Amino acid sequence: MTNLTLISSNGATSAVPLAEAPGHTKPTGALRSRVAYAAAHVVPRVFADNTPGRPADVDWDATLAFRRHVYSWGLGVADAMDTAQRNMGLDAAATRELISRSAQVAREEGGSVVVGVNTDHIDDERISVSAVIDAYKTQLHFTEEQGAGPVLMASRHLARAAQSADDYRRVYRGVLASATTPVVLHWLGTAFDPLLEGYFGSSDRRVAADVLLEIIGENADKISGVKMSLLDAASEVSVRERLPEGVRMFTGDDFNYVGLIGGSDVPDAPQPERDPASPRQHSDALLGAFAALTTVASAAIQALDAGDSDRYLAILGPTEELSRQIFAAPTFYYKTGVAFVSWLNGHQAAFQMVNGLHSARSLPHLSRIVELANATGALERPELAAARWHGMLRCNGVDTPGASA
């Protein structure tokens, strides 16, 4: 029997048995009960100069192969978003190429792809509100030309330029008026990006939610959904229950997704109080966590498709502890955990990231990810994962006496 060596924060090592692969199977058709996107990461070329401050040098073969993997399990891909290191190493040129290449792969695979639209190709930190509108439109029109669905991401430029909620209304009204395909709005919380404090005109989430819902209500024919990434399940449910017909709630809550996605179909799942009279009793998903949990997430939604809420909860429920570890504070370094799991599962040759971000988490932090991934069925190829992890430990001067027994 193979064991996994783990390391604690005080340097002590321990061993746990390596679990067998969970045996999840790919769906035979489209997932039906939920719309689910995995927010995918990018893989750098191993020999490239992907050090802090350098332009991203992407391994396109590995990066796009991961997207094909996601599609093969029935999930959609959310690309060029936070998980792909927007504003944390993925420069404007690489972002445009990623969008173009990813949209092409989606067409080839018959998959659904949405991509981030932002203002981050503008180098100046401070621009006018009018310039924010123009910058958004530039990326929006490029995305539409590629045939991908737009996700209107929260803009640091807008957060700096806006003087009141009226500036947010003006910007979104102007950008949405020019959209030719339905758009997903994204409300990103400060745990993911502290520079977005006060987005939608207020640091009070209830006040900001009113502004967001007003924008959606005025432009419902242009909006297909809203992704909320506040790590606050109660706030998400409150907004979800007030959405106009035809506008989906895509949970971006990597701490509480099990209950939010399960909704009334999974009454035993932990979730905030909701209005039983509301026509909206669950959230769909657009999650960075699902890039690390692709096979598990697919199996869980397949269980929902089959009407088996107990199996859904048994499969997905334990993964929230793993996701909380990956997204632990400082939360914006969660991308490191996503890439780490990708490497463990054989989707990239090396544990490397653009901008050198693979160094953003400690060895004990990664060890806990290994432990939880092993316990929750997130290791797709357990023997490979164990070999890679033990090699990493040895490279860092850690003995692995419990590696086999």
Number of C-alpha atoms within 10 A of each C-alpha: 8 17 19 26 25 26 21 14 11 7 11 10 16 15 17 15 17 21 18 15 15 18 11 16 12 14 15 10 10 15 20 13 17 18 20 26 28 26 29 30 27 28 28 25 22 17 9 13 16 21 15 13 14 15 17 27 23 21 16 17 12 17 21 21 14 22 27 21 15 24 24 21 23 27 31 26 28 30 29 27 23 23 25 25 24 19 14 18 22 25 20 18 11 17 23 18 14 22 23 18 15 26 24 17 19 21 13 10 14 13 19 20 26 26 27 26 30 26 24 20 16 14 9 8 10 15 15 13 20 14 17 25 19 16 20 23 21 16 20 28 17 16 22 16 10 15 18 25 23 28 27 26 20 21 21 21 23 25 21 18 19 20 12 14 17 12 18 22 18 15 21 19 16 16 18 24 12 12 16 11 17 18 23 24 25 21 22 22 21 18 18 19 16 12 15 21 18 19 28 27 22 15 13 12 17 13 13 18 21 14 20 23 18 14 21 24 17 12 14 20 15 19 25 21 22 27 25 26 23 21 20 17 22 16 15 23 24 16 17 25 18 16 20 15 11 11 21 21 28 29 28 30 24 25 22 23 28 25 22 27 26 27 22 17 18 22 13 13 21 15 20 16 10 17 11 10 8 10 12 19 18 23 25 23 27 29 26 28 30 24 27 28 27 22 25 25 26 26 24 24 29 26 20 22 16 13 14 15 21 17 18 26 22 13 22 22 19 16 25 18 17 26 26 17 19 29 23 16 12 12 15 20 21 24 28 25 25 24 27 24 25 24 20 26 21 16 17 24 15 17 19 22 27 28 22 19 19 17 13 14 16 10 18 17 16 21 19 17 24 24 19 20 25 24 19 22 23 25 29 24 15 22 19 15 23 22 14 18 23 21 15 14 18 12 10 10 9 17 15 20 14 17 21 13 8
